[in-house]
Amino acid sequence: AGWLRYAPIPGAAHHHGSLPSHVVALNDSTISPVYTAGQELERGIRSIFGKSCNVHYGHFPHGHLPGFSSVVVGTLEAYSDAYGDLTDVPELIEGGFWLSTKGQHVQILGQNERGTLYGAFEYLSMLAQGNTTEVAYAANPDAPIRWTNEWDNMDGSIERGFAGESIFFADGGIVGNLTRAAEYARLLASIRINAVVVNNVNANATLLSPQNLDGLARIADVFRPYGVQVGISLYFSSPASAVPGRASLTTFDPLDDTVKSWWGNVTRDIYQRIPDFAGYLVKANSEGQPGPLTYNRTLAEGAALFSKPLQPYGGIVMFRAFVYDYQTLNESDWTADRANAAVDYFRPLDGEFDNNVVIQIKYGPIDFQVREPASPLFADIPNSNTAIELQITQEYLGQQCHLLYWAPLWKEILDTDLRADNKASYVKDIVSGQRFNKPLGGYAGVSNVGMNDTWLGSHLSMSNLYAFGRLAWNPSQDVVDILQDWTRLTFTLDTSVIDTITQMSMESWPAYENYSGNLGIQTLTDILYTHYGPNPQSQDGNSWGQWTRADGFSIGMDRTVSNGTGFAGQYPDEVAQMYEDIATTPDNLLLWFHHVNYTHVLKSGVSVIQDFYDQHYAGAQTAQTFVTAWNSLKGKIDDERWTDQLFRQVYQAGHSIVWRDAITNFYHNLSGIPDEAGRVGNY
Ligand code: GCW
């Protein structure tokens, strides 16, 4: 149920008189999100207040609203057609809604059906939090694309998933029982996610077999009543792969006519089964994957292979900017830098992508690290649609075994002002399309939910999924407000519980950063495969291009233009200058941009090495306090969830000490510089 528990609130019966007794849902088709909204309202009001409502589907007869208190839920258009125009409703855009709880009839009126359902969930969220005040307002999305990506494989495993098997796939096909998929769609609709890419970006061509497309259509069928569309990831060389029921070509060259018609056929076959199909997500020429560069074609020519056939259907291509060739990265070259790749590839192509292509950019230039500057690419392709790719799953951030509330990190990136043309250019305003006046743009969150009851593998990690949806709708919201709404909906209205979970969650990112890799050095984890646990020695000499350049005296990536990889110069001038100079680079990104001696003194007055020691101790110390904090909630939330989370907090407390000791000892050995506080290396 996640946050859609609709737990009874204290004093529920007291509200009965002021609650509506009827629901009028202005659509009687069971596959309509308006119908779903009607069901959801009945279910919520019954569960939260113990009050049953009659639900009437379709227009109320004779063009009159019922004479008793009711919730009227439908599209604004359906409402006007039946009952006349409303004058007080401001302009709504796609997915927007109007919610008024004033007067005898609660009005929940969407710009479209999906927006109507969002409004119903908004009203229920208020009620479930004990808020029965009178409100009347319109809500509109900041950005049109609010998708999750699921890295689910056809065999049912999930890449970087920490919550069990896939809810979509097993044994090379689509699972028979899609109950969980429908429940997921319900959760997603409540946070206004409008599409899900159901398979891994490291895609498997066999998804395109006619039989599997039939299965995909079944997924779309269970999503549709929630207003959630389905999309898929494509494997670029599919035409030359063995796909049951399809011709196999000897080429996948994007300029080859047989390849073009191969993809044209696939696209036609999909839309025949799924008329509201969302579109494709493409990972090409990345980490050894095939792509247009295999044939010396540009990435734009590769994207066009998909955008052209999608155009007549209104589908879109999310083309990932995560393009780099790890085989060519050589650490002995001081100027080699994987962080440069995205801008190097995409900036020259700006303006060459079709209107229905969106460049999907990871928030940082490397890979979901605990601290990265915002990717400069957001500012560098003003003639292209862009979306930001965030991870909800905690690949590098403790894999759901450590508490980590992502939203403050996301917010910092979204609120970064990249100063394109020396003008305010916040990442959030670029991806919404506002800054560069683009029609498309938005958010992709790598979620990776699984069959585990908790969806993500731990109860507290669900705040991340919730916050993702909330910020994608409106990135200006406060991350504490979002967290507290989630906590009330998920656990209780008890303020002591809310305060405790708030404190733990808000301290979780700084704590993890402190014990896993501070000063912008990145998550010092095992980079070779697991991305879990400390492994600072793997951070150099690897072919992935995630380096720290640590030796006996110094550490950090020199990304300056004057003496390093030149990466800092990929930003617009004002930001480039800030990062070029140690004096103006914030301490928390120092080693991201500069190579310095361990004895270099930070703005805080402490040396780099001493700060390593101090922060690793501080971070691990904070993780210990999470156990005490969680213990204080015993009896205030149900035992089952309390026990489950306690196990994780105890584990994290121990593992944070493993992190602390591994990292501090590693750099102590390497540098030979003692800890002023005498902790490191003294047992
Ligand atoms: O860093 C890598 C992850 C891979 C992932 C890749 C990507 C899906 O470790 O698991 O592959 O990023 O984003 O494509």
Residues whose N, C-alpha, C, O or C-beta is under 5 A from the ligand:
A	BS01	GCW	E159 R160 V201 N202 D367
